[in-house]
Amino acid sequence: MNEFHIRYGAETREAIDRGRPVVALESTLVAHGLPRPDNLDVARAIEQAVRAAGAVPATVGMVGGELVVGLDDAQLARLATAEGMAKLSVRDLAVAAAAGVDGATTVASTSAVAAQAGIGVFATGGLGGVHRQATTTFDESADLVTLARTPVTVVCSGVKSILDVGATLERLETLGVAVVGYRTGRFPGFYRTDSGFDLAWSVGSPADVARVMRARAGHAVPTGALVVANPLPTDEQLDPAVHDEVLASALSTMEREGVTGKAVTPFLLAYFHEATQGRSVEVNVRIILRNAALAGEVAVAAAAAGVTGMAGGGPKWAAVGR
C-alpha cells in the first residue's frame, strides 16, 4: 500500500460513516495565528463550539509527514506548542509528507483535504486574499484559487482586513466563488463588522445555507466553494478608528522594513496584537468561536437536509486512527 495517505481520527471516520455532521478546522490558526500558550486552549474551545452545535470537529494537520483529519488532543497539542511549525498550503503537502515533518494546514490546504475526506463544511476566521501591493508584487493568497475548485462551504468573517478587500471580492467573482452574507447584505471585514462592500446575496439561517448546498449538489454543475460571510456584532468588533490607525502604521512599518511574501500576514497580525495591547487577538478569538458554532449549525442543517459528502469527492479510507 502507498505509504502516503490521509489518516482519519477514529471519531471523524465513525461520524462520516454514519452520516453525522462534521466540521473541518484548520491548524494554521492555532500554530501561527494565536499567541502561546493560550493557542492550545483556544483550539480546544473551537472544537467545543462545534460540538455544542451538534457536530463533530475534525481539525486537520500533518503529524510526522502524515495528513490527519481529526487530530486527537495530543496531536493538537503537538502542533500548537512545537517551535518552527511548518505552514502548509496545498502545494506544500506532498513535499512535507515526503520530508516527514509536522505541519499546520492553511485555509487552502484544509479546504482541499476536507473535500477529499468527504467533509462539506469548514470553519475559519478570515480568508486570505489579494494583498494591497498586488499590482506590483502579484501577491495573492492560494486560498482564492483553491476555493475556486473546491466545493466546500466555508464559514468565515470575510477576508483579513489587512488585505485589499475590494480586489479580493473581484477575484472571488472572477474565480466563480459564491459569497453570501449571513444575516447581512454587507461583506464583513474580519476585525470590523463591515468592510464597506455590498453583497449580492444573503441568507438568514443555517437551514438557508443548507438549501444552497443542496441545490449545488442537485445541479451537479462543477463549482467552487460557497463562502458564508459571518460578521461580528458591532459591539464585538475592533474599534474602526483604532483599526484604521493601526493598519496605516503597520503598512508603513512593513514597507520600511522590507517585509514581503509569506512574512506579510504574520507581520501585520503581530503588529496589530502589539499595537492594540492584545485586543485584536481577543476579537480574533471571538471571530473563530462564532464561526465554529455557526459552521456546526450549518453542518447539522445540511445533514438534516440530506446533503452528504462532497460533489466529486468522498472519504478514501487508506488508513484509520491508531
Backbone hydrogen bonds, N-H to C=O, Kabsch-Sander energy under -0.5 kcal/mol:
donor,donor_aa,acceptor,acceptor_aa,energy
5,H,3,E,-0.7
7,R,67,L,-3.5
8,Y,319,A,-0.9
9,G,69,V,-2.6
13,R,9,G,-2.7
14,E,10,A,-2.3
15,A,11,E,-2.3
16,I,12,T,-2.4
17,D,13,R,-2.8
18,R,14,E,-1.9
19,G,16,I,-1.1
20,R,15,A,-2.9
23,V,56,V,-2.6
24,A,121,V,-2.8
25,L,58,A,-1.9
26,E,123,A,-0.7
27,S,105,T,-1.0
28,T,105,T,-2.2
31,A,27,S,-2.7
32,H,28,T,-3.3
33,G,28,T,-1.3
33,G,29,L,-0.6
39,N,35,P,-1.0
40,L,37,P,-0.9
41,D,37,P,-0.6
42,V,38,D,-2.4
43,A,39,N,-2.4
44,R,40,L,-2.1
45,A,41,D,-2.1
46,I,42,V,-2.5
47,E,43,A,-1.9
48,Q,44,R,-2.2
49,A,45,A,-2.1
50,V,46,I,-1.6
51,R,47,E,-2.1
52,A,48,Q,-2.8
53,A,49,A,-0.9
54,G,51,R,-1.8
55,A,50,V,-2.0
56,V,21,P,-2.3
58,A,23,V,-2.6
60,V,25,L,-2.7
61,G,68,V,-1.9
62,M,103,G,-2.9
63,V,66,E,-2.6
64,G,62,M,-0.5
65,G,101,V,-2.7
66,E,63,V,-1.4
67,L,5,H,-0.7
67,L,65,G,-0.5
68,V,61,G,-3.2
69,V,7,R,-2.8
70,G,59,T,-2.0
70,G,68,V,-0.7
71,L,59,T,-2.2
76,L,72,D,-2.6
77,A,73,D,-2.4
78,R,74,A,-2.0
79,L,75,Q,-2.1
80,A,76,L,-1.9
81,T,77,A,-1.8
82,A,78,R,-1.6
85,M,82,A,-0.5
86,A,102,D,-1.0
88,L,86,A,-0.6
88,L,104,A,-3.2
89,S,87,K,-0.6
92,D,89,S,-1.1
93,L,89,S,-0.8
93,L,90,V,-1.1
96,A,92,D,-2.8
97,A,93,L,-2.4
98,A,94,A,-2.4
99,A,95,V,-1.6
100,G,96,A,-0.9
100,G,97,A,-0.7
101,V,96,A,-1.8
103,G,62,M,-2.5
104,A,86,A,-3.1
105,T,60,V,-0.6
106,T,88,L,-2.0
110,T,106,T,-2.6
111,S,107,V,-2.3
112,A,108,A,-2.1
113,V,109,S,-2.6
114,A,110,T,-2.7
115,A,111,S,-2.3
116,Q,112,A,-1.9
117,A,113,V,-2.0
118,G,114,A,-0.7
118,G,115,A,-0.9
119,I,114,A,-2.8
120,G,118,G,-0.6
122,F,153,T,-2.8
123,A,24,A,-2.3
124,T,155,V,-2.3
127,L,158,G,-2.6
131,H,139,D,-2.3
134,A,131,H,-1.8
136,T,133,Q,-1.9
137,T,133,Q,-2.7
138,F,134,A,-1.8
140,E,138,F,-0.8
141,S,129,G,-2.4
144,L,141,S,-1.1
145,V,141,S,-0.6
146,T,142,A,-2.0
147,L,143,D,-2.6
148,A,144,L,-1.4
149,R,145,V,-0.6
149,R,146,T,-1.1
150,T,147,L,-0.7
152,V,150,T,-2.4
153,T,120,G,-2.7
154,V,152,V,-0.6
154,V,226,L,-2.7
155,V,122,F,-2.8
155,V,153,T,-0.6
156,C,154,V,-0.6
156,C,228,V,-2.4
157,S,125,G,-3.1
159,V,188,P,-0.6
160,K,127,L,-2.1
163,L,160,K,-2.0
164,D,130,V,-2.9
165,V,163,L,-1.2
168,T,164,D,-2.1
169,L,165,V,-2.4
170,E,166,G,-1.9
171,R,167,A,-2.2
172,L,168,T,-2.5
173,E,169,L,-2.0
174,T,170,E,-2.5
175,L,171,R,-2.6
176,G,173,E,-1.2
177,V,172,L,-2.8
178,A,176,G,-0.6
178,A,225,A,-1.4
180,V,227,V,-2.8
181,G,201,W,-2.3
182,Y,229,A,-2.9
183,R,181,G,-0.9
183,R,203,V,-3.3
187,F,197,F,-3.3
189,G,192,R,-2.3
190,F,157,S,-1.8
191,Y,189,G,-0.9
192,R,189,G,-1.7
195,S,187,F,-2.9
197,F,187,F,-0.5
199,L,185,G,-2.7
203,V,181,G,-2.7
209,V,205,S,-1.7
210,A,206,P,-2.3
211,R,207,A,-1.9
212,V,208,D,-1.8
213,M,209,V,-2.4
214,R,210,A,-2.5
215,A,211,R,-2.4
216,R,212,V,-2.5
217,A,213,M,-2.3
218,G,214,R,-2.6
219,H,215,A,-2.3
220,A,216,R,-1.3
221,V,216,R,-0.5
224,G,176,G,-0.7
225,A,147,L,-2.8
226,L,152,V,-2.0
227,V,178,A,-3.3
227,V,225,A,-0.6
228,V,154,V,-3.3
228,V,226,L,-0.6
229,A,180,V,-3.0
229,A,227,V,-0.7
230,N,156,C,-3.8
230,N,228,V,-0.7
236,E,233,P,-2.2
237,Q,233,P,-0.7
237,Q,234,T,-0.5
238,L,191,Y,-2.4
243,H,239,D,-2.9
244,D,240,P,-2.5
245,E,241,A,-2.0
246,V,242,V,-2.7
247,L,243,H,-2.7
248,A,244,D,-2.1
249,S,245,E,-1.9
250,A,246,V,-2.8
251,L,247,L,-2.7
252,S,248,A,-1.8
253,T,249,S,-2.4
254,M,250,A,-2.6
255,E,251,L,-2.1
256,R,252,S,-2.1
257,E,253,T,-2.1
258,G,254,M,-0.7
258,G,255,E,-0.7
259,V,254,M,-2.1
263,A,260,T,-1.4
264,V,261,G,-1.8
267,F,263,A,-2.0
268,L,264,V,-2.6
269,L,265,T,-2.6
270,A,266,P,-2.3
271,Y,267,F,-2.3
272,F,268,L,-2.4
273,H,269,L,-2.2
274,E,270,A,-2.3
275,A,271,Y,-3.0
276,T,272,F,-2.2
277,Q,274,E,-1.1
278,G,273,H,-2.7
279,R,276,T,-1.4
282,E,278,G,-1.9
283,V,279,R,-2.2
284,N,280,S,-2.4
285,V,281,V,-2.5
286,R,282,E,-2.0
287,I,283,V,-2.5
288,I,284,N,-2.2
289,L,285,V,-2.3
290,R,286,R,-2.3
291,N,287,I,-2.4
292,A,288,I,-2.5
293,A,289,L,-2.0
294,L,290,R,-2.3
295,A,291,N,-2.8
296,G,292,A,-2.1
297,E,293,A,-1.9
298,V,294,L,-2.6
299,A,295,A,-2.8
300,V,296,G,-2.1
301,A,297,E,-2.4
302,A,298,V,-2.9
303,A,299,A,-2.2
304,A,300,V,-2.2
305,A,301,A,-1.6
306,G,303,A,-1.2
307,V,302,A,-3.0
308,T,306,G,-0.8
313,G,310,M,-1.9
314,G,115,A,-1.1
317,W,315,P,-0.5
318,A,316,K,-2.1
319,A,6,I,-0.7
321,G,8,Y,-1.6
